């Protein structure tokens, strides 16, 4: 069993995370209110024991020089429980952070609603959730660090709404406290379920990180979430790919040495912050979700990881992870970068029962209606609905030997000729290769491979990153929603008209 580190008091965590001497409290004195003598005694004793006047400290400080708001539970004050005074303090801090345009770092450690205050305190979780929702609706980052323990109404409100959610190692995290479960059911709660590490495996939290490593992680995340203005694009010569054998491109794209989405980010991006799963109990090994700076542009990245798909093909859960990334781009107003490289979505009973087709359709719909600018990169294999799910973008870039087809070529050959042996012939007939895609207006830019990406991985990825930077720079010059341009683009493709420039 993994044990949580020694519990840090709220003031200690603030000192670890924020720059030295930068914290400024926002808290005002807590009114006593009309409480029973017994409860008043408990409050007084909790204040003495914890050294705080309530179960929550709020304020502002800096992380590596960047101003942030903080709300940190003090578990030593009645188990970090949230009564009406603590709820009011948290709502006020969220509203102030929203007014002042600050990211909010929330660090709960709480058993949930304060039982001494009953239902009125319980309903305050709705007010807290409303304040978090308003903060996020303003396009401001809401970052959560779940500490040991976080349960009950706190886990079911402000603990579970983060754009980025990190957990303390070994932390007990869950909806129902294990002691309550055992008292109600007469048996212990199953061991190992409510741990930070298990929730990471299930795709519910994005990472498990000790407090000492939080400043570096927050600094990386905030550099993406609050990036510098885009630099002016330096015009580049347009590459026109020479005629080539499309089946040769198919074979090159299947080379195990060819760089995938992860290596592309390694060479072409900075400040990469991996995210994990749907946040709703599903993870996907074949789909990479991250925040990153690509060419100085902070963006959300959705990348189909070819090697991960060898372990687990893209099932419906992968496309639900993708839709989480689209929601993040929408909420944060960040550009979206999709990287397409898939031999095809999963073909299985589980995928069908999980609603695979519907998830692909919803990905396409979400991409078409996304307000933020988007760029798609066709990196290698672009097979079937799994590729189509990440394709609709304002601009589409293709590697020279990337391709896009309705089915695996062998499958298309079976449909047309009742044998997979004519796959190379189908590659020619279906116009799958980068030169064909460019001519059809499906692709806007082709990045050369010299002679193919497998032999020059780093140089190729850097060229591809520069192409992405250029497209984002052009798109950033346009204000307002980018959805109408995207809708017009794909409407024109269907009518056979030339794509928008």
C-alpha positions as CSV (number, residue, x, y, z in Angstrom):
1,X,0.0,0.0,0.0
2,X,1.3,3.5,-0.9
3,X,1.2,5.9,2.0
4,X,0.6,9.6,1.8
5,X,3.5,11.9,2.7
6,X,3.4,13.7,6.1
7,X,0.4,16.0,5.9
8,X,1.3,19.6,5.2
9,X,-0.6,22.4,6.9
10,X,-2.2,24.9,4.6
11,X,0.4,27.5,5.4
12,X,3.2,25.0,4.8
13,X,1.8,24.1,1.4
14,X,1.5,27.8,0.4
15,X,5.1,28.3,1.4
16,X,6.2,25.3,-0.7
17,X,4.3,26.2,-3.8
18,X,4.5,30.0,-3.9
19,X,7.6,32.2,-4.4
20,X,9.2,33.2,-1.1
21,X,7.4,36.1,0.6
22,X,4.8,36.5,-2.2
23,X,1.7,35.3,-0.4
24,X,-1.0,37.9,0.4
25,X,-4.0,36.8,2.3
26,X,-7.5,37.8,1.0
27,X,-9.3,36.5,4.2
28,X,-11.4,38.6,6.5
29,X,-12.4,37.8,10.0
30,X,-15.0,35.0,10.2
31,X,-18.2,36.0,11.9
32,X,-19.2,33.6,14.7
33,X,-22.9,33.5,13.8
34,X,-25.7,32.0,15.8
35,X,-24.3,28.7,16.9
36,X,-24.7,26.3,19.9
37,X,-22.4,26.6,22.8
38,X,-21.0,23.1,22.0
39,X,-20.2,24.1,18.4
40,X,-18.7,27.4,19.4
41,X,-16.4,25.4,21.7
42,X,-15.4,23.1,18.8
43,X,-14.7,26.1,16.6
44,X,-12.5,27.7,19.3
45,X,-10.6,24.5,20.0
46,X,-10.1,24.0,16.2
47,X,-8.7,27.5,15.8
48,X,-6.2,26.9,18.6
49,X,-5.2,23.5,17.3
50,X,-4.8,24.5,13.7
51,X,-3.6,28.1,14.1
52,X,-6.2,29.3,11.6
53,X,-9.6,30.9,12.0
54,X,-11.4,28.6,9.5
55,X,-10.8,25.4,7.4
56,X,-9.7,27.4,4.3
57,X,-7.1,29.9,3.5
58,X,-7.3,32.1,0.4
59,X,-5.1,34.7,-1.2
60,X,-2.7,35.4,-3.9
61,X,1.0,35.0,-4.6
62,X,3.4,34.2,-7.5
63,X,4.7,31.0,-9.0
64,X,8.0,31.6,-10.7
65,X,7.0,35.3,-10.9
66,X,3.5,34.7,-12.3
67,X,0.6,35.9,-10.2
68,X,-2.0,33.3,-9.1
69,X,-4.9,33.0,-6.7
70,X,-4.9,30.2,-4.2
71,X,-7.5,28.4,-2.0
72,X,-6.0,25.8,0.4
73,X,-7.8,23.6,2.9
74,X,-6.6,23.3,6.5
75,X,-7.4,19.8,7.5
76,X,-6.5,20.5,11.1
77,X,-9.5,22.7,11.4
78,X,-12.4,20.2,11.9
79,X,-11.1,17.9,9.2
80,X,-11.1,20.6,6.6
81,X,-14.9,20.5,6.5
82,X,-16.8,23.2,4.6
83,X,-19.4,25.2,6.6
84,X,-21.1,28.3,5.5
85,X,-18.2,30.7,6.5
86,X,-15.6,28.6,4.6
87,X,-17.9,28.3,1.6
88,X,-18.4,32.1,1.6
89,X,-14.6,32.6,1.8
90,X,-14.0,30.3,-1.2
91,X,-16.7,31.8,-3.3
92,X,-15.4,35.3,-2.6
93,X,-11.9,34.2,-3.6
94,X,-13.1,32.6,-6.8
95,X,-15.0,35.8,-7.7
96,X,-12.1,38.0,-7.0
97,X,-9.8,35.8,-9.1
98,X,-12.3,36.0,-11.9
99,X,-12.5,39.8,-11.7
100,X,-8.7,40.2,-11.6
101,X,-8.1,37.6,-14.4
102,X,-6.0,35.3,-12.3
103,X,-5.6,31.5,-12.5
104,X,-6.9,29.7,-9.5
105,X,-5.0,27.0,-7.7
106,X,-7.3,25.0,-5.4
107,X,-5.8,22.6,-3.0
108,X,-8.6,20.8,-1.0
109,X,-8.1,18.4,1.9
110,X,-11.4,17.8,3.5
111,X,-13.9,15.3,4.7
112,X,-16.7,17.3,3.0
113,X,-19.6,19.2,4.4
114,X,-19.5,20.3,8.0
115,X,-22.0,18.1,9.9
116,X,-22.5,20.6,12.7
117,X,-24.1,22.9,10.1
118,X,-26.1,20.3,8.2
119,X,-28.1,21.0,5.1
120,X,-27.5,24.8,4.8
121,X,-23.7,24.0,4.6
122,X,-24.3,21.1,2.3
123,X,-26.2,23.3,-0.3
124,X,-23.2,25.7,-0.3
125,X,-21.5,23.2,-2.6
126,X,-23.8,24.4,-5.3
127,X,-22.7,28.0,-4.7
128,X,-19.1,26.9,-4.9
129,X,-19.6,25.0,-8.1
130,X,-21.3,28.0,-9.6
131,X,-18.3,30.2,-8.7
132,X,-15.9,27.7,-10.3
133,X,-18.1,27.6,-13.4
134,X,-18.1,31.4,-13.8
135,X,-14.3,31.4,-13.3
136,X,-13.9,28.8,-16.1
137,X,-16.5,30.5,-18.3
138,X,-14.2,33.6,-18.2
139,X,-11.5,31.5,-19.9
140,X,-9.4,31.4,-16.7
141,X,-7.4,28.3,-15.6
142,X,-8.7,26.4,-12.7
143,X,-6.0,24.0,-11.4
144,X,-6.6,21.5,-8.6
145,X,-4.2,19.7,-6.3
146,X,-6.1,16.9,-4.4
147,X,-4.5,16.3,-1.0
148,X,-5.0,13.5,1.5
149,X,-7.9,13.1,2.2
150,X,-10.4,14.6,-0.1
151,X,-13.9,13.1,0.1
152,X,-17.6,13.9,0.2
153,X,-19.1,17.1,-1.1
154,X,-15.7,18.7,-1.6
155,X,-14.6,15.9,-4.0
156,X,-18.0,16.1,-5.7
157,X,-17.7,19.9,-6.3
158,X,-14.6,22.1,-6.4
159,X,-12.3,19.1,-6.1
160,X,-13.4,17.6,-9.5
161,X,-13.7,20.5,-11.8
162,X,-10.1,21.3,-12.7
163,X,-8.8,21.9,-16.1
164,X,-5.7,20.1,-14.7
165,X,-6.1,17.8,-11.7
166,X,-3.0,16.6,-9.8
167,X,-3.0,14.4,-6.7
168,X,-0.7,14.0,-3.7
169,X,1.0,10.6,-3.6
170,X,-0.9,8.1,-1.6
171,X,-3.9,10.4,-1.0
172,X,-7.3,9.0,-0.1
173,X,-9.6,10.4,-2.7
174,X,-13.3,9.5,-3.2
175,X,-16.9,10.3,-2.8
176,X,-17.8,8.3,0.3
177,X,-15.4,8.2,3.2
178,X,-14.3,4.6,4.0
179,X,-15.3,4.9,7.7
180,X,-18.8,5.9,6.7
181,X,-19.0,3.1,4.2
182,X,-17.9,0.5,6.8
183,X,-20.4,1.9,9.4
184,X,-23.3,1.7,6.9
185,X,-22.5,-1.6,5.2
186,X,-20.8,-3.5,8.0
187,X,-17.7,-4.3,6.0
188,X,-14.5,-2.4,4.9
189,X,-14.5,-0.5,1.6
190,X,-12.4,-2.4,-1.0
191,X,-8.7,-1.6,-0.5
192,X,-6.8,0.4,-3.0
193,X,-9.8,1.9,-4.9
194,X,-9.7,5.3,-3.4
195,X,-6.0,6.1,-3.9
196,X,-4.5,8.8,-6.0
197,X,-2.5,6.2,-7.9
198,X,-5.6,4.1,-8.7
199,X,-7.5,7.1,-9.9
200,X,-4.6,8.0,-12.2
201,X,-4.7,4.5,-13.7
202,X,-8.4,5.0,-14.3
203,X,-7.9,8.3,-16.1
204,X,-9.6,10.4,-13.3
205,X,-6.6,12.5,-12.3
206,X,-3.9,13.8,-14.6
207,X,-0.9,13.0,-12.4
208,X,0.4,12.1,-9.0
209,X,3.0,14.6,-7.8
210,X,4.6,15.5,-4.4
211,X,4.1,19.1,-3.3
212,X,7.8,19.9,-3.7
213,X,7.4,19.3,-7.5
214,X,4.3,21.5,-7.9
215,X,6.0,24.8,-8.6
216,X,7.8,23.4,-11.7
217,X,4.7,21.7,-13.0
218,X,2.5,24.8,-12.4
219,X,5.1,27.0,-14.1
220,X,5.1,24.8,-17.2
221,X,1.3,24.6,-17.2
222,X,0.9,28.4,-16.8
223,X,3.4,29.1,-19.6
224,X,1.0,27.2,-21.9
225,X,-2.2,28.6,-20.4
226,X,-1.0,32.2,-20.4
227,X,1.4,32.3,-23.4
228,X,3.2,35.2,-24.9
229,X,1.6,36.8,-28.0
230,X,2.2,34.9,-31.2
231,X,5.2,36.1,-33.2
232,X,4.7,37.3,-36.7
233,X,5.0,34.5,-39.3
234,X,8.1,34.4,-41.5
235,X,6.8,33.4,-45.0
236,X,8.0,30.1,-46.2
237,X,8.4,28.6,-49.6
238,X,5.5,26.3,-50.4
239,X,6.5,22.7,-51.0
240,X,4.8,21.0,-53.8
241,X,5.3,17.2,-53.4
242,X,6.4,15.4,-56.5
243,X,4.3,12.6,-57.9
244,X,5.0,9.4,-56.0
245,X,3.8,5.8,-55.6
246,X,1.1,6.0,-52.8
247,X,1.7,2.4,-51.8
248,X,5.3,3.4,-51.1
249,X,4.0,6.1,-48.7
250,X,1.8,3.5,-47.0
251,X,4.8,1.3,-46.4
252,X,6.9,4.2,-45.1
253,X,4.1,5.2,-42.8
254,X,4.1,1.7,-41.2
255,X,7.8,1.8,-40.4
256,X,8.2,1.3,-36.6
257,X,11.1,3.8,-36.7
258,X,8.9,6.6,-38.0
259,X,8.3,9.3,-35.3
260,X,4.9,9.4,-33.8
261,X,3.0,12.0,-31.8
262,X,5.2,11.7,-28.7
263,X,8.5,12.2,-30.6
264,X,7.0,15.1,-32.5
265,X,6.3,16.8,-29.2
266,X,9.7,15.9,-27.9
267,X,11.4,17.7,-30.7
268,X,8.9,20.4,-31.7
269,X,7.3,21.5,-28.4
270,X,8.2,23.1,-25.0
271,X,6.5,23.1,-21.7
272,X,4.7,19.8,-22.3
273,X,2.2,19.0,-19.6
274,X,0.6,15.5,-20.1
275,X,-3.0,15.1,-19.2
276,X,-4.6,11.7,-18.5
277,X,-7.9,10.2,-19.4
278,X,-11.4,11.5,-19.6
279,X,-11.5,12.5,-15.9
280,X,-14.5,10.2,-15.8
281,X,-13.0,6.8,-15.2
282,X,-11.5,6.1,-18.7
283,X,-8.0,6.1,-20.0
284,X,-6.7,5.5,-23.5
285,X,-3.2,4.3,-24.3
286,X,-3.5,5.1,-28.0
287,X,-4.3,8.8,-27.6
288,X,-2.0,11.5,-26.2
289,X,-3.6,14.5,-24.5
290,X,-1.4,17.4,-23.4
291,X,-0.9,21.1,-22.9
292,X,2.2,22.3,-24.8
293,X,3.9,25.3,-26.4
294,X,4.5,24.5,-30.1
295,X,6.6,27.2,-31.7
296,X,5.7,29.6,-28.9
297,X,2.0,29.0,-29.2
298,X,0.3,27.5,-26.2
299,X,-2.2,24.9,-27.3
300,X,-4.1,21.8,-26.4
301,X,-2.6,18.8,-28.2
302,X,-4.5,15.6,-29.2
303,X,-2.2,13.1,-30.7
304,X,-2.9,9.5,-31.9
305,X,0.1,7.6,-30.6
306,X,0.8,4.8,-33.1
307,X,2.8,2.6,-30.7
308,X,0.2,2.9,-28.0
309,X,-2.4,1.6,-30.5
310,X,-0.4,-1.6,-30.9
311,X,-1.3,-2.3,-27.2
312,X,-4.8,-1.0,-27.4
313,X,-6.6,0.2,-30.6
314,X,-8.6,3.4,-30.4
315,X,-11.9,2.6,-28.8
316,X,-14.7,4.8,-27.8
317,X,-12.9,5.9,-24.6
318,X,-10.1,7.3,-26.7
319,X,-12.5,9.6,-28.5
320,X,-14.0,10.6,-25.2
321,X,-10.5,11.6,-24.1
322,X,-10.2,13.6,-27.4
323,X,-13.5,15.4,-26.6
324,X,-12.1,16.3,-23.2
325,X,-9.3,18.0,-25.0
326,X,-11.7,19.9,-27.3
327,X,-13.6,21.1,-24.2
328,X,-10.4,22.3,-22.7
329,X,-9.5,24.3,-25.8
330,X,-13.0,25.8,-25.8
331,X,-13.0,26.7,-22.1
332,X,-9.5,28.1,-22.1
333,X,-9.6,29.8,-25.5
334,X,-6.5,27.9,-26.5
335,X,-5.7,26.8,-30.1
336,X,-6.2,23.0,-30.7
337,X,-3.6,20.9,-32.5
338,X,-4.6,17.4,-33.6
339,X,-2.0,14.8,-34.7
340,X,-3.5,12.0,-36.9
341,X,-1.6,8.7,-37.1
342,X,-3.8,5.6,-36.8
343,X,-4.2,2.3,-38.6
344,X,-7.9,2.5,-37.7
345,X,-10.2,2.5,-34.8
346,X,-10.9,-0.6,-32.7
347,X,-13.0,-3.4,-34.3
348,X,-14.5,-5.3,-31.4
349,X,-17.7,-6.1,-29.6
350,X,-16.6,-3.8,-26.7
351,X,-16.1,-0.9,-29.1
352,X,-19.5,-1.4,-30.6
353,X,-21.2,-1.7,-27.3
354,X,-19.3,1.4,-26.1
355,X,-20.7,3.5,-28.9
356,X,-17.6,3.9,-31.0
357,X,-19.4,5.3,-34.1
358,X,-21.3,7.9,-32.0
359,X,-18.1,9.1,-30.4
360,X,-16.4,9.5,-33.7
361,X,-19.4,11.5,-35.0
362,X,-19.4,13.7,-31.8
363,X,-15.7,14.4,-32.2
364,X,-16.3,15.6,-35.8
365,X,-19.2,17.8,-34.6
366,X,-17.3,19.2,-31.7
367,X,-14.3,20.1,-33.9
368,X,-16.5,21.8,-36.5
369,X,-18.2,24.0,-33.9
370,X,-15.0,24.8,-31.8
371,X,-14.6,28.5,-31.4
372,X,-10.8,28.3,-31.0
373,X,-8.5,28.0,-34.0
374,X,-7.4,24.5,-34.9
375,X,-4.7,22.9,-36.9
376,X,-4.6,19.2,-37.9
377,X,-1.4,17.3,-38.7
378,X,-1.6,14.2,-40.8
379,X,1.5,12.6,-39.6
380,X,1.4,9.1,-41.0
381,X,-1.4,6.6,-41.3
382,X,-4.8,8.2,-41.7
383,X,-7.2,5.2,-41.7
384,X,-11.0,5.4,-41.5
385,X,-13.2,7.0,-39.0
386,X,-10.4,7.0,-36.4
387,X,-8.5,9.5,-38.6
388,X,-11.6,11.5,-39.6
389,X,-12.5,12.1,-35.9
390,X,-9.5,14.5,-35.6
391,X,-9.4,15.9,-39.1
392,X,-11.8,18.9,-39.3
393,X,-9.6,21.9,-38.7
394,X,-9.0,25.5,-40.0
395,X,-5.7,24.3,-41.5
396,X,-4.5,20.8,-42.3
397,X,-0.8,20.0,-42.6
398,X,0.4,16.6,-44.1
399,X,3.8,14.9,-44.0
400,X,4.9,14.0,-47.5
401,X,4.3,10.3,-46.9
402,X,1.2,10.6,-44.9
403,X,-2.1,9.4,-46.3
404,X,-5.9,9.3,-45.7
405,X,-8.3,6.6,-46.7
406,X,-11.8,5.3,-45.8
407,X,-10.5,1.9,-44.8
408,X,-7.3,-0.1,-44.4
409,X,-6.2,-0.6,-48.0
410,X,-6.3,-4.3,-47.6
411,X,-10.0,-4.0,-46.4
412,X,-10.9,-1.8,-49.4
413,X,-9.3,-4.5,-51.7
414,X,-11.5,-7.2,-50.1
415,X,-14.6,-5.1,-50.7
416,X,-13.8,-4.4,-54.3
417,X,-11.9,-7.5,-55.3
418,X,-12.6,-10.1,-52.6
419,X,-8.9,-10.4,-51.8
420,X,-6.5,-8.2,-49.8
421,X,-3.8,-8.8,-52.4
422,X,-4.7,-5.7,-54.5
423,X,-4.2,-3.2,-51.7
424,X,-1.5,-1.3,-53.7
425,X,-3.9,-0.9,-56.6
426,X,-6.5,0.5,-54.2
427,X,-4.0,3.0,-52.9
428,X,-3.7,4.5,-56.4
429,X,-7.5,4.4,-57.1
430,X,-8.6,6.1,-53.9
431,X,-6.3,9.1,-54.2
432,X,-5.0,8.7,-50.6
433,X,-1.5,10.3,-50.9
434,X,-0.4,13.8,-49.9
435,X,-0.2,15.2,-53.5
436,X,-3.8,14.1,-54.1
437,X,-5.0,15.5,-50.8
438,X,-3.3,18.8,-51.6
439,X,-4.9,19.0,-55.0
440,X,-8.3,18.2,-53.6
441,X,-8.1,20.9,-51.0
442,X,-8.2,18.5,-48.1
443,X,-4.7,19.5,-47.1
444,X,-3.2,23.0,-47.1
445,X,0.5,22.4,-46.6
446,X,2.8,19.5,-47.2
447,X,6.0,19.1,-45.2
448,X,8.8,17.3,-47.1
449,X,10.6,14.2,-45.8
450,X,14.2,13.9,-46.8
451,X,13.9,11.2,-47.9
452,X,11.5,9.9,-45.2
453,X,10.8,10.8,-41.6
454,X,12.1,7.5,-40.2
455,X,15.7,8.5,-41.3
456,X,15.6,12.1,-40.0
457,X,13.2,12.1,-37.1
458,X,14.4,15.2,-35.3
459,X,14.9,17.4,-38.3
460,X,11.6,16.3,-39.8
461,X,9.7,17.0,-36.5
462,X,11.3,20.4,-36.2
463,X,10.2,21.3,-39.8
464,X,6.7,20.1,-39.0
465,X,6.7,22.2,-35.8
466,X,7.7,25.2,-37.8
467,X,4.8,24.6,-40.2
468,X,2.4,24.4,-37.3
469,X,3.8,27.6,-35.8
470,X,3.2,29.4,-39.1
471,X,-0.4,28.2,-39.4
472,X,-1.2,29.2,-35.8
473,X,0.4,32.6,-36.5
474,X,-1.9,33.2,-39.5
475,X,-4.9,32.0,-37.6
476,X,-4.2,34.2,-34.6
477,X,-4.6,37.3,-36.7
478,X,-8.3,36.5,-37.1
479,X,-10.5,37.5,-34.2
480,X,-13.8,36.0,-33.1
481,X,-14.9,32.4,-33.5
482,X,-13.1,30.2,-36.0
483,X,-16.1,27.8,-36.3
484,X,-17.7,29.7,-39.3
485,X,-14.5,29.4,-41.3
486,X,-14.3,25.7,-40.6
487,X,-17.9,25.2,-41.5
488,X,-17.4,27.0,-44.8
489,X,-14.2,25.1,-45.5
490,X,-15.9,21.7,-45.3
491,X,-19.0,23.0,-47.1
492,X,-16.8,24.0,-50.0
493,X,-15.1,20.7,-50.1
494,X,-18.4,18.9,-50.4
495,X,-19.4,21.1,-53.3
496,X,-16.1,20.7,-55.1
497,X,-15.2,24.4,-54.7
498,X,-11.7,25.5,-53.9
499,X,-10.8,25.6,-50.2
500,X,-10.5,28.8,-48.3
501,X,-7.0,30.3,-48.3
